[in-house]
Every structure is written in C-alpha cells, then in structure tokens.
Amino acid sequence: MWTVELIRLTLPELVVPQPILLQAFTLQLSGGALLLIFMVIGAYIGWLRGLRAILTVTLFSIIAYLITVRGGNEIVAFINRFYQNAPRLAAFAVGRDPDTVQALDPLITPGFQVPLFFRFILFIAIIVFGWVYNKKTQWYSTARKEPLAPMLGLLAGAFTALLWVDGLATFSREAGNNLGGPIGTILSIIPDVGVFIPSLITIFFLILFLIIIFNLPKVWKAS
C-alpha cells in the first residue's frame, strides 16, 4: 500500500471565530488503484480528443513497448536466428537441401543483455517521435463526427496510459526500484501486468482492422 499524507483545513465556526486547524490524514492507495487512475486519465483525454487524434501516439507506444520493454532480448534472439539460418535459407532458395549447409555462429553473443538505460531512452524517444509525427498523418483529425470516435478514443487513451505506466514500472523493477522520490515510490508498487499486454495489443489491432474494413466502402466512394 502507498501512503500519502495531505493537509485538511477545518473551517472556523460562524458564531465563535476560531483559528484554522490543520489536520493530517492518510490516503492509502494500492498499486492497482494507481494504475487504474492513470488509465482513467488517459481514457478521459482519449474521449475528448477522439481516436484519430491519438491513434499515432498509441501505435508508436505499442512499437516502443514491444521493442524496448518486452522484446529487447527477443529481438536479439531473432537477429541471431535469422543470421545463423541465412545460409540454409539461401540454399533453399536455389533449390539445394538446407540440411547440407552448416549454420553460422550467432552474430550477437548468446546471453547478451540490451542495456537498461539504452532501452529506457529508446522507449521515450519512440513515443516522443510518435507524438511529434502525430499531426502529420493522413488520418489525424480532432473532429468527432464518427459515432464511435469518442468511445474508441477512450479505449485507445486508456490502453496508451497502460503501456506507458507498465513500461516505466518495468524499467524501475529491473533497476531494483532504486528511484527515489514520489515517482520511484509510485512505480515500485505498480503491479506487473505485462503478461496481459500481448493479448490486449492483439485485441486493439483486431478492433482497428475491423474499423478499417467497415470504412473501406466510404474511403472507396470518396476516392
């Protein structure tokens, strides 16, 4: 549980003036409640802006999350597999038996860990790039004429906030939760929901695909 001490003012009585009393009370919030609060804030922004206005930021947030938070070591393994099997792929392409070709040694040393600081900086950089590039996309619009624009924007905003918070919390955990101050305290109690993120990403792209399919007749007619 996270404890936050705030100041409460007790108003003086109207009949007999008394000095203002300062009393402290404790507000206890769990990590799950904090995560939900951040998602509600993101959902509210998405509701106000609409899907088109935040879609690019959401897409780049997904890319940043997959590459730096959960996929850093997986990307290294993928590069190694592709490099090692390149001769066999070439042999298959020219009609030779791939089993007769010896695989190469790994390009990157097995067990290589992508530096945490580099992953963190890349995570921020990709999101910032998506934020800057957002208004330059063809689908960007702050209009909310589409019936589902506010609702879809709400879902995209909440999902984007989830990616950001879980990504930063993951970096904090990998660093040993050594960050000080309120930010470090908050990140240290955020629950690890990374196991659900791939499924949520799949659902998000499925919804996006269905939206594109249903809007193809309109796009075709407009062109």
Residue pairs with C-beta under 8 A, 6 or more apart in sequence:
1 28
1 29
1 30
1 189
2 28
2 29
2 30
2 31
2 34
2 185
2 186
2 189
3 26
3 27
3 28
4 26
4 27
4 28
4 29
5 24
5 25
5 26
5 27
6 24
6 25
6 27
7 22
7 23
7 24
8 22
8 23
8 24
8 25
9 20
9 21
9 22
10 20
10 21
10 22
10 23
11 20
12 18
12 19
12 20
29 37
30 189
31 189
31 190
31 191
32 191
34 186
34 189
34 190
35 162
35 165
35 166
35 190
35 191
35 193
38 161
38 162
38 164
38 165
39 158
39 161
39 162
39 165
40 158
41 161
42 157
42 158
42 159
42 160
42 161
42 162
42 164
43 154
43 155
43 157
43 158
43 161
44 154
44 157
45 54
45 157
46 54
46 153
46 154
46 155
46 156
46 157
46 158
46 160
47 150
47 151
47 153
47 154
47 157
48 153
49 142
49 153
49 157
50 141
50 142
50 143
50 144
50 146
50 149
50 150
50 152
50 153
51 146
51 148
51 149
51 152
51 153
51 156
52 139
52 140
52 141
52 142
52 143
52 149
52 153
53 134
53 140
53 141
53 142
53 153
54 134
54 153
54 156
54 157
54 160
55 137
55 139
55 140
55 156
56 130
56 133
56 134
56 137
56 139
56 140
57 127
57 130
57 131
57 134
57 160
58 156
58 157
58 159
58 160
58 204
59 130
60 126
60 127
60 129
60 130
60 131
60 133
61 126
61 127
61 130
61 160
61 163
61 164
62 163
62 201
62 204
63 126
63 130
64 122
64 123
64 126
64 127
64 130
64 163
64 167
65 123
65 163
65 166
65 167
65 197
66 201
67 75
67 122
67 123
67 126
68 119
68 120
68 122
68 123
68 126
68 167
69 119
69 123
69 166
69 167
69 170
69 171
69 194
70 170
70 194
70 197
70 198
72 114
72 119
73 113
73 114
75 114
76 108
76 112
76 114
79 107
79 108
80 106
80 107
80 108
80 110
83 104
83 106
83 107
84 103
84 104
84 105
84 106
84 107
85 103
86 104
87 101
87 102
87 103
87 104
88 98
88 99
88 101
88 103
89 98
90 101
91 97
91 98
91 100
91 101
92 98
116 171
116 174
116 175
119 171
120 171
123 167
123 171
127 164
134 140
143 149
144 150
144 153
148 211
152 207
152 211
155 204
155 207
156 204
159 200
159 204
162 193
162 197
162 200
163 197
165 190
166 190
166 192
166 193
166 194
166 197
168 187
169 187
169 188
169 190
169 192
170 192
170 194
172 179
172 184
172 187
172 188
173 187
173 188
173 192
177 184
177 187
177 188
178 184
179 187
179 188
